[in-house]
Amino acid sequence: MDGSFIEWYYSCMNQPAHIPIFNLFGETTAFPDVVHCEAVLDRAGLHGWVISPHRHTQMAQVFQISSGAARVTLDGAETRLEPGQYLYIPPQIVHGFEFTRGTEGTVLSIPSPVVARLGPKTPALSDWLGTHRHGALSEGADALLASIKGAYGSNGDFRAQRLVSLTHALLAVLADESTAAMPSPRDPNRQMQRLDALISEHLAEGWSARDYASTLHVTTGHLNRVVRGAAGMSLTAYLETAVMTEACRLIAFTRLPVAEVGYRLGYADPPYFSRRFRLRMGETPSAYRARVSGERTGE
């Protein structure tokens, strides 16, 4: 496997007349669902620290530099990869490297089927995964990368599953952190993320639709259109759904009195809370608790 991997990874070292295309291990057929992990030093040092421009049709890669540096070409544009940074390259992107001698870091090679299974899918996630990304590697992402390296060198019946799960977590963290660093206030997906965060933070305060819209610096009508487009319901219904979802958790998994659950979620009038719960859930809070816990009720 080692020799064939060198062919896949470095057979593009001599400048060809066309951009070479490679699948995993040099194969032209679909490759197995694995995640390959290797050190930059172990490969690039054998080839003069230069990797000529090439691309992969069925593989994404994540590069991380811990020491040294690399000059990178991405579809003809140049950037620099420094210590503490990562580079994500999706399939089809033409890329090449000139590493400084002695550069150390890690390369993850991720088959497209593994990347495709990362979900649930959203437009924002699909956009992130389809574009090359470059940025600082956070402490959390670095810890995940270390876990991937550990899993790659381990044995066990579920080694492949561990590698895929950890790689999904790494990609999700990189995507989340990079999009959070570049907020787009008018982007519907970003606005929904911010709304959900506000709902979690202020769930017990009885905030109205106007309160959320004001905090997001948009009109209530605009926020209502964003929510309806993303969730298929009005802003008011979306907010109440979030409240009632939390009510179900508290009723099912705590022994708090129903009235106390209502108070914690911003309902000052317990009978009104019970009516809204019954309208939403089709049964009273007490009946819901009895059903999910297996208890009997006198209602």
C-alpha positions as CSV (number, residue, x, y, z in Angstrom):
1,M,0.0,0.0,0.0
2,D,2.8,2.4,0.8
3,G,4.3,2.3,-2.6
4,S,1.0,2.8,-4.3
5,F,0.2,5.7,-2.0
6,I,3.3,7.5,-3.0
7,E,2.2,7.1,-6.6
8,W,-1.2,8.6,-5.8
9,Y,0.2,11.4,-3.8
10,Y,3.3,12.4,-5.6
11,S,3.3,11.1,-9.1
12,C,2.5,14.6,-10.2
13,M,5.9,15.9,-9.2
14,N,7.1,16.3,-12.7
15,Q,5.3,19.1,-14.5
16,P,3.0,17.5,-17.0
17,A,1.3,18.9,-20.1
18,H,-2.0,18.6,-18.3
19,I,-3.2,18.7,-14.7
20,P,-3.1,15.2,-13.3
21,I,-6.1,13.7,-11.6
22,F,-5.8,10.9,-9.0
23,N,-8.1,8.9,-6.9
24,L,-7.1,7.2,-3.6
25,F,-4.0,5.0,-4.0
26,G,-3.9,5.8,-7.7
27,E,-7.0,3.9,-8.5
28,T,-9.5,5.0,-11.2
29,T,-12.4,3.2,-9.5
30,A,-14.3,4.2,-6.4
31,F,-12.1,3.9,-3.3
32,P,-12.9,2.4,0.1
33,D,-14.5,4.5,2.9
34,V,-11.4,5.3,4.8
35,V,-9.7,8.4,6.0
36,H,-6.0,8.5,5.4
37,C,-3.7,10.4,7.8
38,E,0.0,11.1,7.3
39,A,2.7,13.5,8.3
40,V,3.9,16.2,5.9
41,L,7.5,15.5,6.9
42,D,7.3,11.8,6.0
43,R,6.2,12.5,2.4
44,A,7.2,16.0,1.3
45,G,10.8,15.5,2.5
46,L,11.3,12.6,0.1
47,H,10.4,14.8,-2.9
48,G,12.4,18.0,-2.5
49,W,9.5,19.7,-0.5
50,V,7.7,20.6,-3.7
51,I,4.4,19.1,-4.9
52,S,3.4,20.2,-8.4
53,P,-0.2,21.3,-9.1
54,H,-2.6,18.5,-9.3
55,R,-6.2,17.7,-8.3
56,H,-8.4,14.9,-6.9
57,T,-11.9,14.2,-8.3
58,Q,-13.1,12.1,-5.4
59,M,-11.2,13.3,-2.4
60,A,-11.0,16.3,-0.1
61,Q,-8.0,17.1,2.0
62,V,-7.2,19.0,5.2
63,F,-3.6,20.2,5.7
64,Q,-2.3,21.4,9.1
65,I,1.1,23.0,9.7
66,S,2.7,22.8,13.2
67,S,6.2,24.2,12.2
68,G,7.7,25.5,9.0
69,A,5.5,26.9,6.3
70,A,4.2,26.3,2.7
71,R,3.5,28.5,-0.3
72,V,0.3,27.1,-1.8
73,T,-1.3,27.6,-5.2
74,L,-5.1,27.1,-5.3
75,D,-6.6,27.3,-8.8
76,G,-3.8,29.6,-9.8
77,A,-4.0,31.9,-6.8
78,E,-1.3,31.9,-4.2
79,T,-1.5,31.9,-0.4
80,R,0.7,30.9,2.5
81,L,0.1,28.2,5.1
82,E,1.8,29.1,8.4
83,P,2.2,27.2,11.8
84,G,-1.1,27.0,13.6
85,Q,-3.2,27.2,10.4
86,Y,-5.2,24.7,8.4
87,L,-6.1,24.5,4.7
88,Y,-9.2,22.6,3.5
89,I,-9.3,21.6,-0.2
90,P,-12.5,20.1,-1.7
91,P,-12.4,17.9,-4.7
92,Q,-11.5,19.3,-8.2
93,I,-9.5,22.2,-6.8
94,V,-6.0,22.4,-8.5
95,H,-3.4,22.7,-5.7
96,G,0.3,22.6,-5.4
97,F,2.8,23.2,-2.5
98,E,6.3,24.5,-1.9
99,F,7.2,23.6,1.7
100,T,10.1,25.1,3.6
101,R,12.6,22.4,4.4
102,G,11.7,20.5,7.6
103,T,8.1,21.5,7.7
104,E,6.0,19.4,10.1
105,G,2.2,19.0,10.0
106,T,-0.5,16.6,9.1
107,V,-2.5,15.8,6.0
108,L,-5.9,14.2,6.1
109,S,-7.2,12.7,2.8
110,I,-11.0,12.2,3.0
111,P,-12.9,10.3,0.3
112,S,-15.9,12.2,-1.1
113,P,-18.5,9.7,0.2
114,V,-17.3,10.4,3.7
115,V,-17.6,14.1,3.2
116,A,-21.0,13.7,1.6
117,R,-22.3,11.8,4.6
118,L,-21.7,14.8,6.9
119,G,-25.2,16.1,7.8
120,P,-27.9,17.1,8.2
121,K,-27.3,19.1,5.1
122,T,-27.8,22.8,5.0
123,P,-27.0,25.4,2.2
124,A,-24.4,26.9,4.5
125,L,-22.7,23.5,5.1
126,S,-22.8,22.6,1.4
127,D,-21.2,25.9,0.5
128,W,-18.4,25.5,3.0
129,L,-17.6,22.0,2.0
130,G,-17.5,23.0,-1.7
131,T,-15.0,25.8,-1.3
132,H,-11.3,25.8,-0.2
133,R,-10.9,27.3,3.3
134,H,-7.8,28.6,5.1
135,G,-7.6,29.9,8.7
136,A,-6.3,29.4,12.2
137,L,-6.7,26.0,13.8
138,S,-8.5,26.4,17.1
139,E,-7.7,24.5,20.2
140,G,-10.8,22.3,19.8
141,A,-10.1,21.6,16.2
142,D,-6.4,20.8,17.0
143,A,-7.6,18.3,19.7
144,L,-9.9,16.6,17.2
145,L,-7.0,16.3,14.7
146,A,-4.9,14.7,17.4
147,S,-7.7,12.2,18.1
148,I,-7.9,11.4,14.4
149,K,-4.2,10.7,14.3
150,G,-4.5,8.5,17.4
151,A,-7.4,6.6,15.9
152,Y,-5.6,6.2,12.6
153,G,-2.7,4.5,14.3
154,S,-4.9,2.2,16.4
155,N,-6.6,-1.1,15.9
156,G,-10.1,-2.4,16.6
157,D,-13.3,-3.6,15.0
158,F,-14.7,0.0,14.8
159,R,-11.5,1.9,13.8
160,A,-13.1,3.0,10.5
161,Q,-16.2,4.3,12.2
162,R,-14.1,6.2,14.7
163,L,-12.1,7.8,11.9
164,V,-15.2,8.8,10.0
165,S,-17.0,10.2,13.1
166,L,-13.9,12.2,14.2
167,T,-13.4,13.5,10.7
168,H,-17.0,14.7,10.5
169,A,-16.6,16.4,13.9
170,L,-13.4,18.2,12.7
171,L,-15.1,19.4,9.5
172,A,-18.1,20.6,11.4
173,V,-16.0,22.5,13.9
174,L,-13.9,24.1,11.1
175,A,-17.0,25.1,9.2
176,D,-18.7,26.4,12.3
177,E,-15.8,28.5,13.5
178,S,-15.0,30.0,10.1
179,T,-18.6,31.0,9.4
180,A,-18.9,32.5,12.9
181,A,-15.8,34.5,12.3
182,M,-17.3,36.0,9.1
183,P,-20.9,36.8,10.0
184,S,-23.3,38.0,7.3
185,P,-26.1,39.9,9.1
186,R,-28.5,39.7,6.1
187,D,-27.8,36.0,5.3
188,P,-30.9,33.9,6.1
189,N,-29.0,30.9,7.3
190,R,-26.8,33.1,9.6
191,Q,-29.9,34.9,10.9
192,M,-31.5,31.6,11.8
193,Q,-28.4,30.5,13.6
194,R,-28.4,33.8,15.6
195,L,-32.1,33.5,16.3
196,D,-31.7,29.9,17.6
197,A,-28.9,31.1,19.9
198,L,-31.0,33.9,21.2
199,I,-33.9,31.6,21.8
200,S,-31.7,29.3,23.9
201,E,-30.4,32.2,25.9
202,H,-33.7,33.9,26.6
203,L,-36.1,31.0,26.6
204,A,-37.2,31.6,30.1
205,E,-37.7,35.3,29.8
206,G,-40.9,35.3,27.7
207,W,-39.4,37.3,24.8
208,S,-41.8,38.3,22.1
209,A,-41.2,38.2,18.3
210,R,-40.5,41.9,18.5
211,D,-37.8,41.4,21.1
212,Y,-35.9,38.9,19.0
213,A,-36.2,41.0,15.8
214,S,-35.0,44.1,17.7
215,T,-32.0,42.3,19.0
216,L,-31.1,41.0,15.5
217,H,-31.5,44.6,14.2
218,V,-34.2,43.6,11.7
219,T,-38.0,44.2,11.4
220,T,-40.4,41.7,12.8
221,G,-41.8,41.3,9.2
222,H,-38.3,40.5,7.8
223,L,-37.5,38.0,10.6
224,N,-40.9,36.4,10.0
225,R,-40.1,35.9,6.3
226,V,-36.7,34.4,7.2
227,V,-38.2,31.9,9.6
228,R,-41.1,31.0,7.2
229,G,-38.6,30.4,4.4
230,A,-36.3,28.2,6.6
231,A,-38.8,26.4,8.9
232,G,-42.1,26.7,7.0
233,M,-43.9,28.4,9.9
234,S,-44.4,31.8,11.3
235,L,-42.0,33.4,13.7
236,T,-44.6,33.3,16.5
237,A,-45.2,29.5,15.9
238,Y,-41.4,28.9,15.7
239,L,-40.9,30.6,19.1
240,E,-43.7,28.8,20.7
241,T,-42.5,25.5,19.3
242,A,-39.1,26.1,20.9
243,V,-40.8,26.9,24.2
244,M,-43.0,23.8,24.1
245,T,-40.1,21.6,23.2
246,E,-38.3,22.7,26.3
247,A,-41.5,22.3,28.3
248,C,-41.7,18.7,27.1
249,R,-38.2,18.1,28.3
250,L,-38.8,19.6,31.7
251,I,-42.1,17.7,32.1
252,A,-40.7,14.4,31.0
253,F,-37.3,14.4,32.7
254,T,-37.9,16.4,35.9
255,R,-40.4,16.2,38.7
256,L,-41.1,19.9,38.7
257,P,-44.7,20.8,39.2
258,V,-46.4,21.8,35.9
259,A,-47.0,25.3,37.2
260,E,-43.2,25.7,37.9
261,V,-42.4,24.5,34.4
262,G,-44.7,27.2,33.0
263,Y,-43.1,29.9,35.3
264,R,-39.6,28.9,34.1
265,L,-40.7,29.3,30.5
266,G,-42.2,32.8,31.0
267,Y,-45.8,31.9,31.6
268,A,-47.1,33.8,34.6
269,D,-50.5,32.1,34.4
270,P,-50.4,28.3,34.9
271,P,-53.8,27.6,33.4
272,Y,-52.9,29.6,30.3
273,F,-49.7,27.5,30.0
274,S,-51.6,24.3,30.3
275,R,-54.0,25.4,27.6
276,R,-51.2,26.4,25.2
277,F,-49.5,23.1,25.9
278,R,-52.6,21.1,25.2
279,L,-53.3,23.0,22.0
280,R,-49.8,22.3,20.8
281,M,-49.3,18.7,22.1
282,G,-52.8,17.4,22.0
283,E,-52.9,16.5,25.7
284,T,-52.4,18.3,29.1
285,P,-49.0,18.6,30.7
286,S,-50.0,16.0,33.4
287,A,-51.3,13.5,30.8
288,Y,-48.1,14.0,28.8
289,R,-45.9,13.3,31.9
290,A,-48.0,10.2,32.7
291,R,-47.7,8.9,29.2
292,V,-43.9,9.3,28.8
293,S,-43.1,8.1,32.3
294,G,-45.6,5.2,32.3
295,E,-47.4,6.6,35.3
296,R,-51.2,6.6,35.7
297,T,-53.1,9.9,36.1
298,G,-56.5,10.7,37.5
299,E,-57.3,13.0,34.5
